[in-house]
Amino acid sequence: MKYYMCLFRRDWADEFDVQGACPFTEDEKLSLENFFKENGDKPTEIYFGTNEFWEDEVSEWKSSYKFVEISENTYNEILVKFPGGLGTFINVMEEVCEIL
């Protein structure tokens, strides 16, 4: 099994820049990749904060995620210290599934 740190970054017209990171297993990484393939043309409306949001298609989110391989020990340590991830990590799979 491989482990990854999923790095998230998305901005809009220099008005806001949202960044975060979250540990992923190899299965979670594959699930996200498959999600983009299967749902690329579906519309999204994903909010962060109290009144800021993105409204576009799922495929527009793909470039917001980068993966860096990490060790199992690092993965487990991050889960203990930062169970919700770091910064503002938006998991497009969870957000889109809530509105479908």
N, C-alpha and C positions, 0 to 999 in steps of 0.2 A: 504494500500500500504506500502510495506517495502522499505527501502533505504539502499544502501551499498556503502562502499568504496572498489573499485576493486583495489587490489594491484598487480602490475606487476613486475616480476623479471625474467630475463633470462641472462645467461652468456654462454660463449663458451671457453673452454680450458684455462681458466684463462687469456685470451687475452682481453676480454671485458666483462663488467658487466653492463647491462642496467636495470634501475629501474624507476618505475613511479607509479602513482595512479590516479584514476579517479572516480568520483561519478557515481553510477549506480542506476537506479530504479529497482524494482523487475522484470518488463517486460524486461528491457535491460539485466539483469542477465540471465533470462530464454532464451532470444534470443541467447546469447553467448553459453549457454549450448546446445541448440538445434543445433546451427551451428556446434559444434564439433561432435555431433552425425551424422549429415547429410553429413558432408564434410571431415571426418577424413582422408580419403585416398588421398585427393587432394594435389597436390604439391604446395608449396609456395616458393616465393623468395621475402623476405621482407627486405628492406633497412632501415638503420638508419644512420644518419650522411651523409657524402659524398661518402664513398666507402666501408662501412661495411654492411654486410647483412647475413641473415640466409637463407639457402636453404634446406627445408625439407618438411614433410607432415603436414597438419593442425593438426593432432592428437598430434604431438610433442609439440604443443604450450599449450595444456590443462593444464599441470602442472605449467605453468608460471603465472597463475591467481589464486588469493585467494580473498575471499570475507569476509568483516567484516561489520556486520550490524551497521548502524548509524541512528540517529534521522532525522526526516524531516527537523528540523531547521538546523542541521549540514550540511545536503545535500544542502539546499538552500544557506547557507553561503559559502560553498565551490564553488558552481556554480558562485556566484557573484565575489568572490575573485580570483578564479583560473578556468576560463571557459574552458580552454584547458587541465585541469588536472594538476598534479604535476610531475616534472621530465620528463622523456621520457616514455610516456605511448603509447604502440603500441596496437591498437585494431586490432587483426588479422582478424576480420570480414570485416572491411573496407578495409584493405590491400588486402585480397584475392579477394574480390568482384571487386576491380579495375582491377585485371589482368585476371578475368574470362570473 
